[in-house]
Amino acid sequence: MGSTVNRERLEQDLAAFEGGEDARRVVARQARDLADSGQYEAEFGAGLTADVVVENLRDAPADHGLVERWNWWIGSLEIAHGGYEQFRVRRYER
């Protein structure tokens, strides 16, 4: 198991969502931590990639900004599988 998220690429890809540079950096960091944990890979049988993150964030409600989208996805993973709460963005100031 190992990280498959390219943080720099993910930060660029996250520009498609509402949120500034700080939001992109925070979400990319959390995604990298999730990938590094190996939890997503163990659960889904494939590594976490920038494409997987972006695809799942697109499923969030349209009125959500980037951090809200991330937390929405992490919340969905938490409900379905448990153990994802630690990857939630708890405090973010614009």
SEFIZA-3560 file (N, C-alpha, C; in Angstrom, 3 decimals):
REM SEFIZA-3560
<numar><xx>0.838</xx><yy>-1.183</yy><zz>0.000</zz><atom>N</atom></numar>
<numar><xx>0.000</xx><yy>0.000</yy><zz>0.000</zz><atom>CA</atom></numar>
<numar><xx>0.875</xx><yy>1.236</yy><zz>0.000</zz><atom>C</atom></numar>
<numar><xx>0.406</xx><yy>2.266</yy><zz>-0.650</zz><atom>N</atom></numar>
<numar><xx>1.149</xx><yy>3.505</yy><zz>-0.662</zz><atom>CA</atom></numar>
<numar><xx>0.308</xx><yy>4.620</yy><zz>-1.222</zz><atom>C</atom></numar>
<numar><xx>0.783</xx><yy>5.806</yy><zz>-1.020</zz><atom>N</atom></numar>
<numar><xx>0.056</xx><yy>6.966</yy><zz>-1.491</zz><atom>CA</atom></numar>
<numar><xx>0.083</xx><yy>7.031</yy><zz>-3.013</zz><atom>C</atom></numar>
<numar><xx>-1.026</xx><yy>7.351</yy><zz>-3.598</zz><atom>N</atom></numar>
<numar><xx>-1.094</xx><yy>7.525</yy><zz>-5.038</zz><atom>CA</atom></numar>
<numar><xx>-1.584</xx><yy>8.914</yy><zz>-5.410</zz><atom>C</atom></numar>
<numar><xx>-1.805</xx><yy>9.765</yy><zz>-4.421</zz><atom>N</atom></numar>
<numar><xx>-2.280</xx><yy>11.122</yy><zz>-4.686</zz><atom>CA</atom></numar>
<numar><xx>-1.083</xx><yy>12.019</yy><zz>-4.947</zz><atom>C</atom></numar>
<numar><xx>-1.055</xx><yy>12.600</yy><zz>-6.126</zz><atom>N</atom></numar>
<numar><xx>-0.058</xx><yy>13.617</yy><zz>-6.433</zz><atom>CA</atom></numar>
<numar><xx>-0.639</xx><yy>14.940</yy><zz>-5.939</zz><atom>C</atom></numar>
<numar><xx>-0.101</xx><yy>15.422</yy><zz>-4.842</zz><atom>N</atom></numar>
<numar><xx>-0.671</xx><yy>16.595</yy><zz>-4.169</zz><atom>CA</atom></numar>
<numar><xx>-0.675</xx><yy>17.839</yy><zz>-5.056</zz><atom>C</atom></numar>
<numar><xx>0.386</xx><yy>18.064</yy><zz>-5.786</zz><atom>N</atom></numar>
<numar><xx>0.458</xx><yy>19.245</yy><zz>-6.645</zz><atom>CA</atom></numar>
<numar><xx>-0.596</xx><yy>19.182</yy><zz>-7.756</zz><atom>C</atom></numar>
<numar><xx>-0.716</xx><yy>18.010</yy><zz>-8.371</zz><atom>N</atom></numar>
<numar><xx>-1.727</xx><yy>17.849</yy><zz>-9.415</zz><atom>CA</atom></numar>
<numar><xx>-3.126</xx><yy>18.029</yy><zz>-8.841</zz><atom>C</atom></numar>
<numar><xx>-3.355</xx><yy>17.440</yy><zz>-7.673</zz><atom>N</atom></numar>
<numar><xx>-4.670</xx><yy>17.556</yy><zz>-7.054</zz><atom>CA</atom></numar>
<numar><xx>-4.995</xx><yy>19.014</yy><zz>-6.757</zz><atom>C</atom></numar>
<numar><xx>-4.048</xx><yy>19.761</yy><zz>-6.225</zz><atom>N</atom></numar>
<numar><xx>-4.293</xx><yy>21.186</yy><zz>-5.958</zz><atom>CA</atom></numar>
<numar><xx>-4.716</xx><yy>21.901</yy><zz>-7.234</zz><atom>C</atom></numar>
<numar><xx>-4.083</xx><yy>21.595</yy><zz>-8.356</zz><atom>N</atom></numar>
<numar><xx>-4.469</xx><yy>22.203</yy><zz>-9.634</zz><atom>CA</atom></numar>
<numar><xx>-5.873</xx><yy>21.780</yy><zz>-10.035</zz><atom>C</atom></numar>
<numar><xx>-6.185</xx><yy>20.499</yy><zz>-9.910</zz><atom>N</atom></numar>
<numar><xx>-7.498</xx><yy>19.984</yy><zz>-10.292</zz><atom>CA</atom></numar>
<numar><xx>-8.608</xx><yy>20.561</yy><zz>-9.419</zz><atom>C</atom></numar>
<numar><xx>-8.299</xx><yy>20.847</yy><zz>-8.173</zz><atom>N</atom></numar>
<numar><xx>-9.305</xx><yy>21.371</yy><zz>-7.255</zz><atom>CA</atom></numar>
<numar><xx>-9.711</xx><yy>22.800</yy><zz>-7.568</zz><atom>C</atom></numar>
<numar><xx>-8.965</xx><yy>23.463</yy><zz>-8.443</zz><atom>N</atom></numar>
<numar><xx>-9.326</xx><yy>24.819</yy><zz>-8.861</zz><atom>CA</atom></numar>
<numar><xx>-10.674</xx><yy>24.846</yy><zz>-9.585</zz><atom>C</atom></numar>
<numar><xx>-11.162</xx><yy>23.687</yy><zz>-10.006</zz><atom>N</atom></numar>
<numar><xx>-12.467</xx><yy>23.600</yy><zz>-10.665</zz><atom>CA</atom></numar>
<numar><xx>-13.609</xx><yy>23.881</yy><zz>-9.695</zz><atom>C</atom></numar>
<numar><xx>-13.336</xx><yy>23.858</yy><zz>-8.397</zz><atom>N</atom></numar>
<numar><xx>-14.364</xx><yy>24.064</yy><zz>-7.381</zz><atom>CA</atom></numar>
<numar><xx>-14.194</xx><yy>25.422</yy><zz>-6.714</zz><atom>C</atom></numar>
<numar><xx>-15.285</xx><yy>25.925</yy><zz>-6.154</zz><atom>N</atom></numar>
<numar><xx>-15.247</xx><yy>27.195</yy><zz>-5.456</zz><atom>CA</atom></numar>
<numar><xx>-14.386</xx><yy>27.065</yy><zz>-4.204</zz><atom>C</atom></numar>
<numar><xx>-13.406</xx><yy>27.922</yy><zz>-4.103</zz><atom>N</atom></numar>
<numar><xx>-12.505</xx><yy>27.913</yy><zz>-2.955</zz><atom>CA</atom></numar>
<numar><xx>-11.142</xx><yy>28.421</yy><zz>-3.398</zz><atom>C</atom></numar>
<numar><xx>-10.481</xx><yy>29.103</yy><zz>-2.520</zz><atom>N</atom></numar>
<numar><xx>-9.198</xx><yy>29.690</yy><zz>-2.853</zz><atom>CA</atom></numar>
<numar><xx>-8.032</xx><yy>28.731</yy><zz>-2.691</zz><atom>C</atom></numar>
<numar><xx>-6.861</xx><yy>29.297</yy><zz>-2.799</zz><atom>N</atom></numar>
<numar><xx>-5.622</xx><yy>28.514</yy><zz>-2.706</zz><atom>CA</atom></numar>
<numar><xx>-5.499</xx><yy>27.795</yy><zz>-1.366</zz><atom>C</atom></numar>
<numar><xx>-5.874</xx><yy>28.483</yy><zz>-0.286</zz><atom>N</atom></numar>
<numar><xx>-5.788</xx><yy>27.854</yy><zz>1.037</zz><atom>CA</atom></numar>
<numar><xx>-6.696</xx><yy>26.636</yy><zz>1.124</zz><atom>C</atom></numar>
<numar><xx>-7.907</xx><yy>26.750</yy><zz>0.585</zz><atom>N</atom></numar>
<numar><xx>-8.847</xx><yy>25.619</yy><zz>0.603</zz><atom>CA</atom></numar>
<numar><xx>-8.283</xx><yy>24.458</yy><zz>-0.204</zz><atom>C</atom></numar>
<numar><xx>-7.707</xx><yy>24.753</yy><zz>-1.360</zz><atom>N</atom></numar>
<numar><xx>-7.111</xx><yy>23.692</yy><zz>-2.185</zz><atom>CA</atom></numar>
<numar><xx>-5.975</xx><yy>23.001</yy><zz>-1.442</zz><atom>C</atom></numar>
<numar><xx>-5.161</xx><yy>23.777</yy><zz>-0.770</zz><atom>N</atom></numar>
<numar><xx>-4.026</xx><yy>23.220</yy><zz>-0.029</zz><atom>CA</atom></numar>
<numar><xx>-4.507</xx><yy>22.311</yy><zz>1.109</zz><atom>C</atom></numar>
<numar><xx>-5.518</xx><yy>22.755</yy><zz>1.849</zz><atom>N</atom></numar>
<numar><xx>-6.033</xx><yy>21.972</yy><zz>2.978</zz><atom>CA</atom></numar>
<numar><xx>-6.648</xx><yy>20.663</yy><zz>2.492</zz><atom>C</atom></numar>
<numar><xx>-7.465</xx><yy>20.738</yy><zz>1.457</zz><atom>N</atom></numar>
<numar><xx>-8.119</xx><yy>19.530</yy><zz>0.951</zz><atom>CA</atom></numar>
<numar><xx>-7.088</xx><yy>18.573</yy><zz>0.359</zz><atom>C</atom></numar>
<numar><xx>-6.126</xx><yy>19.095</yy><zz>-0.375</zz><atom>N</atom></numar>
<numar><xx>-5.086</xx><yy>18.238</yy><zz>-0.952</zz><atom>CA</atom></numar>
<numar><xx>-4.280</xx><yy>17.561</yy><zz>0.150</zz><atom>C</atom></numar>
<numar><xx>-4.024</xx><yy>18.276</yy><zz>1.215</zz><atom>N</atom></numar>
<numar><xx>-3.279</xx><yy>17.689</yy><zz>2.346</zz><atom>CA</atom></numar>
<numar><xx>-4.075</xx><yy>16.552</yy><zz>2.981</zz><atom>C</atom></numar>
<numar><xx>-5.368</xx><yy>16.781</yy><zz>3.192</zz><atom>N</atom></numar>
<numar><xx>-6.215</xx><yy>15.744</yy><zz>3.784</zz><atom>CA</atom></numar>
<numar><xx>-6.304</xx><yy>14.528</yy><zz>2.860</zz><atom>C</atom></numar>
<numar><xx>-6.401</xx><yy>14.780</yy><zz>1.569</zz><atom>N</atom></numar>
<numar><xx>-6.464</xx><yy>13.673</yy><zz>0.599</zz><atom>CA</atom></numar>
<numar><xx>-5.165</xx><yy>12.877</yy><zz>0.631</zz><atom>C</atom></numar>
<numar><xx>-4.054</xx><yy>13.557</yy><zz>0.724</zz><atom>N</atom></numar>
<numar><xx>-2.765</xx><yy>12.874</yy><zz>0.794</zz><atom>CA</atom></numar>
<numar><xx>-2.658</xx><yy>12.052</yy><zz>2.072</zz><atom>C</atom></numar>
<numar><xx>-3.125</xx><yy>12.625</yy><zz>3.183</zz><atom>N</atom></numar>
<numar><xx>-3.114</xx><yy>11.878</yy><zz>4.450</zz><atom>CA</atom></numar>
<numar><xx>-3.995</xx><yy>10.636</yy><zz>4.359</zz><atom>C</atom></numar>
<numar><xx>-5.164</xx><yy>10.777</yy><zz>3.725</zz><atom>N</atom></numar>
<numar><xx>-6.053</xx><yy>9.632</yy><zz>3.540</zz><atom>CA</atom></numar>
<numar><xx>-5.373</xx><yy>8.563</yy><zz>2.689</zz><atom>C</atom></numar>
<numar><xx>-4.756</xx><yy>8.976</yy><zz>1.595</zz><atom>N</atom></numar>
<numar><xx>-4.053</xx><yy>8.021</yy><zz>0.731</zz><atom>CA</atom></numar>
<numar><xx>-2.911</xx><yy>7.344</yy><zz>1.482</zz><atom>C</atom></numar>
<numar><xx>-2.140</xx><yy>8.130</yy><zz>2.226</zz><atom>N</atom></numar>
<numar><xx>-1.005</xx><yy>7.588</yy><zz>2.975</zz><atom>CA</atom></numar>
<numar><xx>-1.437</xx><yy>6.592</yy><zz>4.047</zz><atom>C</atom></numar>
<numar><xx>-2.636</xx><yy>6.764</yy><zz>4.570</zz><atom>N</atom></numar>
<numar><xx>-3.124</xx><yy>5.863</yy><zz>5.622</zz><atom>CA</atom></numar>
<numar><xx>-3.379</xx><yy>4.458</yy><zz>5.098</zz><atom>C</atom></numar>
<numar><xx>-3.617</xx><yy>4.327</yy><zz>3.794</zz><atom>N</atom></numar>
<numar><xx>-3.918</xx><yy>3.036</yy><zz>3.199</zz><atom>CA</atom></numar>
<numar><xx>-5.349</xx><yy>2.574</yy><zz>3.410</zz><atom>C</atom></numar>
<numar><xx>-6.116</xx><yy>3.330</yy><zz>4.159</zz><atom>N</atom></numar>
<numar><xx>-7.488</xx><yy>2.945</yy><zz>4.477</zz><atom>CA</atom></numar>
<numar><xx>-8.376</xx><yy>2.879</yy><zz>3.238</zz><atom>C</atom></numar>
<numar><xx>-8.306</xx><yy>3.896</yy><zz>2.397</zz><atom>N</atom></numar>
<numar><xx>-9.139</xx><yy>3.917</yy><zz>1.199</zz><atom>CA</atom></numar>
<numar><xx>-8.791</xx><yy>2.737</yy><zz>0.293</zz><atom>C</atom></numar>
<numar><xx>-7.507</xx><yy>2.507</yy><zz>0.103</zz><atom>N</atom></numar>
<numar><xx>-7.054</xx><yy>1.405</yy><zz>-0.746</zz><atom>CA</atom></numar>
<numar><xx>-7.504</xx><yy>0.050</yy><zz>-0.192</zz><atom>C</atom></numar>
<numar><xx>-7.409</xx><yy>-0.118</yy><zz>1.110</zz><atom>N</atom></numar>
<numar><xx>-7.838</xx><yy>-1.375</yy><zz>1.723</zz><atom>CA</atom></numar>
<numar><xx>-9.346</xx><yy>-1.579</yy><zz>1.565</zz><atom>C</atom></numar>
<numar><xx>-10.086</xx><yy>-0.503</yy><zz>1.657</zz><atom>N</atom></numar>
<numar><xx>-11.547</xx><yy>-0.573</yy><zz>1.587</zz><atom>CA</atom></numar>
<numar><xx>-12.048</xx><yy>-0.804</yy><zz>0.158</zz><atom>C</atom></numar>
<numar><xx>-11.405</xx><yy>-0.140</yy><zz>-0.804</zz><atom>N</atom></numar>
<numar><xx>-11.915</xx><yy>-0.139</yy><zz>-2.174</zz><atom>CA</atom></numar>
<numar><xx>-11.060</xx><yy>-0.927</yy><zz>-3.166</zz><atom>C</atom></numar>
<numar><xx>-9.918</xx><yy>-1.434</yy><zz>-2.720</zz><atom>N</atom></numar>
<numar><xx>-9.087</xx><yy>-2.260</yy><zz>-3.582</zz><atom>CA</atom></numar>
<numar><xx>-8.308</xx><yy>-1.503</yy><zz>-4.633</zz><atom>C</atom></numar>
<numar><xx>-8.267</xx><yy>-0.196</yy><zz>-4.526</zz><atom>N</atom></numar>
<numar><xx>-7.509</xx><yy>0.639</yy><zz>-5.455</zz><atom>CA</atom></numar>
<numar><xx>-7.025</xx><yy>1.869</yy><zz>-4.697</zz><atom>C</atom></numar>
<numar><xx>-5.896</xx><yy>2.390</yy><zz>-5.125</zz><atom>N</atom></numar>
<numar><xx>-5.351</xx><yy>3.571</yy><zz>-4.468</zz><atom>CA</atom></numar>
<numar><xx>-6.184</xx><yy>4.807</yy><zz>-4.724</zz><atom>C</atom></numar>
<numar><xx>-6.075</xx><yy>5.752</yy><zz>-3.827</zz><atom>N</atom></numar>
<numar><xx>-6.754</xx><yy>7.028</yy><zz>-3.969</zz><atom>CA</atom></numar>
<numar><xx>-5.946</xx><yy>7.902</yy><zz>-4.917</zz><atom>C</atom></numar>
<numar><xx>-6.579</xx><yy>8.386</yy><zz>-5.960</zz><atom>N</atom></numar>
<numar><xx>-5.917</xx><yy>9.248</yy><zz>-6.935</zz><atom>CA</atom></numar>
<numar><xx>-6.612</xx><yy>10.606</yy><zz>-6.995</zz><atom>C</atom></numar>
<numar><xx>-5.957</xx><yy>11.560</yy><zz>-7.629</zz><atom>N</atom></numar>
<numar><xx>-6.565</xx><yy>12.881</yy><zz>-7.821</zz><atom>CA</atom></numar>
<numar><xx>-7.877</xx><yy>12.745</yy><zz>-8.585</zz><atom>C</atom></numar>
<numar><xx>-7.921</xx><yy>11.879</yy><zz>-9.585</zz><atom>N</atom></numar>
<numar><xx>-9.147</xx><yy>11.683</yy><zz>-10.362</zz><atom>CA</atom></numar>
<numar><xx>-10.294</xx><yy>11.175</yy><zz>-9.496</zz><atom>C</atom></numar>
<numar><xx>-10.001</xx><yy>10.244</yy><zz>-8.601</zz><atom>N</atom></numar>
<numar><xx>-11.030</xx><yy>9.697</yy><zz>-7.704</zz><atom>CA</atom></numar>
<numar><xx>-11.556</xx><yy>10.799</yy><zz>-6.793</zz><atom>C</atom></numar>
<numar><xx>-10.667</xx><yy>11.602</yy><zz>-6.241</zz><atom>N</atom></numar>
<numar><xx>-11.080</xx><yy>12.700</yy><zz>-5.355</zz><atom>CA</atom></numar>
<numar><xx>-11.988</xx><yy>13.664</yy><zz>-6.105</zz><atom>C</atom></numar>
<numar><xx>-11.545</xx><yy>14.122</yy><zz>-7.261</zz><atom>N</atom></numar>
<numar><xx>-12.318</xx><yy>15.107</yy><zz>-8.029</zz><atom>CA</atom></numar>
<numar><xx>-13.675</xx><yy>14.528</yy><zz>-8.437</zz><atom>C</atom></numar>
<numar><xx>-13.695</xx><yy>13.303</yy><zz>-8.884</zz><atom>N</atom></numar>
<numar><xx>-14.949</xx><yy>12.653</yy><zz>-9.278</zz><atom>CA</atom></numar>
<numar><xx>-15.948</xx><yy>12.623</yy><zz>-8.117</zz><atom>C</atom></numar>
<numar><xx>-15.476</xx><yy>12.270</yy><zz>-6.948</zz><atom>N</atom></numar>
<numar><xx>-16.361</xx><yy>12.213</yy><zz>-5.785</zz><atom>CA</atom></numar>
<numar><xx>-16.789</xx><yy>13.591</yy><zz>-5.314</zz><atom>C</atom></numar>
<numar><xx>-15.923</xx><yy>14.576</yy><zz>-5.409</zz><atom>N</atom></numar>
<numar><xx>-16.297</xx><yy>15.934</yy><zz>-5.011</zz><atom>CA</atom></numar>
<numar><xx>-17.351</xx><yy>16.513</yy><zz>-5.954</zz><atom>C</atom></numar>
<numar><xx>-17.334</xx><yy>16.088</yy><zz>-7.195</zz><atom>N</atom></numar>
<numar><xx>-18.351</xx><yy>16.546</yy><zz>-8.157</zz><atom>CA</atom></numar>
<numar><xx>-19.749</xx><yy>16.053</yy><zz>-7.794</zz><atom>C</atom></numar>
<numar><xx>-19.827</xx><yy>14.957</yy><zz>-7.035</zz><atom>N</atom></numar>
<numar><xx>-21.119</xx><yy>14.408</yy><zz>-6.615</zz><atom>CA</atom></numar>
<numar><xx>-21.762</xx><yy>15.194</yy><zz>-5.481</zz><atom>C</atom></numar>
<numar><xx>-21.008</xx><yy>16.050</yy><zz>-4.826</zz><atom>N</atom></numar>
<numar><xx>-21.533</xx><yy>16.826</yy><zz>-3.699</zz><atom>CA</atom></numar>
<numar><xx>-22.543</xx><yy>17.863</yy><zz>-4.205</zz><atom>C</atom></numar>
<numar><xx>-23.397</xx><yy>18.354</yy><zz>-3.323</zz><atom>N</atom></numar>
<numar><xx>-24.358</xx><yy>19.392</yy><zz>-3.721</zz><atom>CA</atom></numar>
<numar><xx>-23.662</xx><yy>20.581</yy><zz>-4.374</zz><atom>C</atom></numar>
<numar><xx>-24.284</xx><yy>21.097</yy><zz>-5.411</zz><atom>N</atom></numar>
<numar><xx>-23.691</xx><yy>22.165</yy><zz>-6.225</zz><atom>CA</atom></numar>
<numar><xx>-23.422</xx><yy>23.447</yy><zz>-5.447</zz><atom>C</atom></numar>
<numar><xx>-24.172</xx><yy>23.688</yy><zz>-4.390</zz><atom>N</atom></numar>
<numar><xx>-23.975</xx><yy>24.931</yy><zz>-3.639</zz><atom>CA</atom></numar>
<numar><xx>-22.853</xx><yy>24.836</yy><zz>-2.609</zz><atom>C</atom></numar>
<numar><xx>-22.174</xx><yy>23.715</yy><zz>-2.536</zz><atom>N</atom></numar>
<numar><xx>-21.073</xx><yy>23.524</yy><zz>-1.592</zz><atom>CA</atom></numar>
<numar><xx>-19.770</xx><yy>24.053</yy><zz>-2.181</zz><atom>C</atom></numar>
<numar><xx>-18.988</xx><yy>24.723</yy><zz>-1.345</zz><atom>N</atom></numar>
<numar><xx>-17.640</xx><yy>25.105</yy><zz>-1.717</zz><atom>CA</atom></numar>
<numar><xx>-16.722</xx><yy>23.895</yy><zz>-1.578</zz><atom>C</atom></numar>
<numar><xx>-15.473</xx><yy>24.076</yy><zz>-1.871</zz><atom>N</atom></numar>
<numar><xx>-14.517</xx><yy>22.972</yy><zz>-1.887</zz><atom>CA</atom></numar>
<numar><xx>-14.427</xx><yy>22.238</yy><zz>-0.551</zz><atom>C</atom></numar>
<numar><xx>-14.225</xx><yy>22.956</yy><zz>0.526</zz><atom>N</atom></numar>
<numar><xx>-14.080</xx><yy>22.305</yy><zz>1.834</zz><atom>CA</atom></numar>
<numar><xx>-15.377</xx><yy>21.595</yy><zz>2.209</zz><atom>C</atom></numar>
<numar><xx>-16.511</xx><yy>22.210</yy><zz>1.929</zz><atom>N</atom></numar>
<numar><xx>-17.797</xx><yy>21.561</yy><zz>2.214</zz><atom>CA</atom></numar>
<numar><xx>-17.967</xx><yy>20.297</yy><zz>1.385</zz><atom>C</atom></numar>
<numar><xx>-17.527</xx><yy>20.332</yy><zz>0.135</zz><atom>N</atom></numar>
<numar><xx>-17.599</xx><yy>19.145</yy><zz>-0.716</zz><atom>CA</atom></numar>
<numar><xx>-16.746</xx><yy>18.015</yy><zz>-0.145</zz><atom>C</atom></numar>
<numar><xx>-15.531</xx><yy>18.371</yy><zz>0.276</zz><atom>N</atom></numar>
<numar><xx>-14.643</xx><yy>17.371</yy><zz>0.863</zz><atom>CA</atom></numar>
<numar><xx>-15.297</xx><yy>16.746</yy><zz>2.098</zz><atom>C</atom></numar>
<numar><xx>-15.796</xx><yy>17.590</yy><zz>2.982</zz><atom>N</atom></numar>
<numar><xx>-16.408</xx><yy>17.082</yy><zz>4.204</zz><atom>CA</atom></numar>
<numar><xx>-17.667</xx><yy>16.267</yy><zz>3.904</zz><atom>C</atom></numar>
<numar><xx>-18.390</xx><yy>16.633</yy><zz>2.872</zz><atom>N</atom></numar>
<numar><xx>-19.564</xx><yy>15.862</yy><zz>2.452</zz><atom>CA</atom></numar>
<numar><xx>-19.137</xx><yy>14.458</yy><zz>2.033</zz><atom>C</atom></numar>
<numar><xx>-18.080</xx><yy>14.366</yy><zz>1.238</zz><atom>N</atom></numar>
<numar><xx>-17.601</xx><yy>13.059</yy><zz>0.779</zz><atom>CA</atom></numar>
<numar><xx>-17.060</xx><yy>12.231</yy><zz>1.948</zz><atom>C</atom></numar>
<numar><xx>-16.254</xx><yy>12.870</yy><zz>2.779</zz><atom>N</atom></numar>
<numar><xx>-15.705</xx><yy>12.168</yy><zz>3.938</zz><atom>CA</atom></numar>
<numar><xx>-16.837</xx><yy>11.698</yy><zz>4.858</zz><atom>C</atom></numar>
<numar><xx>-17.856</xx><yy>12.517</yy><zz>5.014</zz><atom>N</atom></numar>
<numar><xx>-19.018</xx><yy>12.131</yy><zz>5.809</zz><atom>CA</atom></numar>
<numar><xx>-19.720</xx><yy>10.917</yy><zz>5.224</zz><atom>C</atom></numar>
<numar><xx>-19.815</xx><yy>10.867</yy><zz>3.902</zz><atom>N</atom></numar>
<numar><xx>-20.422</xx><yy>9.709</yy><zz>3.237</zz><atom>CA</atom></numar>
<numar><xx>-19.605</xx><yy>8.445</yy><zz>3.482</zz><atom>C</atom></numar>
<numar><xx>-18.280</xx><yy>8.569</yy><zz>3.391</zz><atom>N</atom></numar>
<numar><xx>-17.406</xx><yy>7.428</yy><zz>3.661</zz><atom>CA</atom></numar>
<numar><xx>-17.519</xx><yy>6.988</yy><zz>5.123</zz><atom>C</atom></numar>
<numar><xx>-17.629</xx><yy>7.953</yy><zz>6.018</zz><atom>N</atom></numar>
<numar><xx>-17.757</xx><yy>7.655</yy><zz>7.445</zz><atom>CA</atom></numar>
<numar><xx>-19.042</xx><yy>6.876</yy><zz>7.717</zz><atom>C</atom></numar>
<numar><xx>-20.139</xx><yy>7.309</yy><zz>7.133</zz><atom>N</atom></numar>
<numar><xx>-21.424</xx><yy>6.632</yy><zz>7.326</zz><atom>CA</atom></numar>
<numar><xx>-21.373</xx><yy>5.216</yy><zz>6.759</zz><atom>C</atom></numar>
<numar><xx>-20.818</xx><yy>5.072</yy><zz>5.583</zz><atom>N</atom></numar>
<numar><xx>-20.815</xx><yy>3.775</yy><zz>4.903</zz><atom>CA</atom></numar>
<numar><xx>-19.793</xx><yy>2.791</yy><zz>5.471</zz><atom>C</atom></numar>
<numar><xx>-18.627</xx><yy>3.281</yy><zz>5.887</zz><atom>N</atom></numar>
<numar><xx>-17.538</xx><yy>2.377</yy><zz>6.250</zz><atom>CA</atom></numar>
<numar><xx>-16.955</xx><yy>2.610</yy><zz>7.639</zz><atom>C</atom></numar>
<numar><xx>-17.094</xx><yy>3.808</yy><zz>8.160</zz><atom>N</atom></numar>
<numar><xx>-16.503</xx><yy>4.150</yy><zz>9.448</zz><atom>CA</atom></numar>
<numar><xx>-15.006</xx><yy>4.389</yy><zz>9.337</zz><atom>C</atom></numar>
<numar><xx>-14.479</xx><yy>5.168</yy><zz>10.262</zz><atom>N</atom></numar>
<numar><xx>-13.043</xx><yy>5.395</yy><zz>10.325</zz><atom>CA</atom></numar>
<numar><xx>-12.513</xx><yy>6.522</yy><zz>9.462</zz><atom>C</atom></numar>
<numar><xx>-13.391</xx><yy>7.327</yy><zz>8.881</zz><atom>N</atom></numar>
<numar><xx>-12.944</xx><yy>8.414</yy><zz>7.998</zz><atom>CA</atom></numar>
<numar><xx>-13.031</xx><yy>9.791</yy><zz>8.639</zz><atom>C</atom></numar>
<numar><xx>-13.644</xx><yy>9.871</yy><zz>9.792</zz><atom>N</atom></numar>
<numar><xx>-13.854</xx><yy>11.167</yy><zz>10.451</zz><atom>CA</atom></numar>
<numar><xx>-12.542</xx><yy>11.930</yy><zz>10.654</zz><atom>C</atom></numar>
<numar><xx>-11.465</xx><yy>11.215</yy><zz>10.888</zz><atom>N</atom></numar>
<numar><xx>-10.172</xx><yy>11.869</yy><zz>11.117</zz><atom>CA</atom></numar>
<numar><xx>-9.675</xx><yy>12.671</yy><zz>9.912</zz><atom>C</atom></numar>
<numar><xx>-10.237</xx><yy>12.441</yy><zz>8.745</zz><atom>N</atom></numar>
<numar><xx>-9.796</xx><yy>13.142</yy><zz>7.538</zz><atom>CA</atom></numar>
<numar><xx>-10.673</xx><yy>14.349</yy><zz>7.203</zz><atom>C</atom></numar>
<numar><xx>-11.646</xx><yy>14.606</yy><zz>8.034</zz><atom>N</atom></numar>
<numar><xx>-12.544</xx><yy>15.744</yy><zz>7.860</zz><atom>CA</atom></numar>
<numar><xx>-11.778</xx><yy>17.046</yy><zz>8.143</zz><atom>C</atom></numar>
<numar><xx>-12.100</xx><yy>18.101</yy><zz>7.422</zz><atom>N</atom></numar>
<numar><xx>-11.545</xx><yy>19.421</yy><zz>7.714</zz><atom>CA</atom></numar>
<numar><xx>-12.412</xx><yy>20.004</yy><zz>8.823</zz><atom>C</atom></numar>
<numar><xx>-11.818</xx><yy>20.159</yy><zz>9.995</zz><atom>N</atom></numar>
<numar><xx>-12.590</xx><yy>20.586</yy><zz>11.160</zz><atom>CA</atom></numar>
<numar><xx>-12.660</xx><yy>22.094</yy><zz>11.312</zz><atom>C</atom></numar>
<numar><xx>-11.608</xx><yy>22.773</yy><zz>10.972</zz><atom>N</atom></numar>
<numar><xx>-11.609</xx><yy>24.231</yy><zz>11.116</zz><atom>CA</atom></numar>
<numar><xx>-10.951</xx><yy>24.819</yy><zz>9.891</zz><atom>C</atom></numar>
<numar><xx>-11.708</xx><yy>25.664</yy><zz>9.234</zz><atom>N</atom></numar>
<numar><xx>-11.176</xx><yy>26.334</yy><zz>8.064</zz><atom>CA</atom></numar>
<numar><xx>-11.750</xx><yy>27.733</yy><zz>8.033</zz><atom>C</atom></numar>
<numar><xx>-10.899</xx><yy>28.697</yy><zz>7.944</zz><atom>N</atom></numar>
<numar><xx>-11.346</xx><yy>30.086</yy><zz>7.872</zz><atom>CA</atom></numar>
<numar><xx>-10.965</xx><yy>30.636</yy><zz>6.525</zz><atom>C</atom></numar>
<numar><xx>-11.912</xx><yy>31.294</yy><zz>5.925</zz><atom>N</atom></numar>
<numar><xx>-11.665</xx><yy>31.877</yy><zz>4.589</zz><atom>CA</atom></numar>
<numar><xx>-10.859</xx><yy>33.130</yy><zz>4.669</zz><atom>C</atom></numar>
//
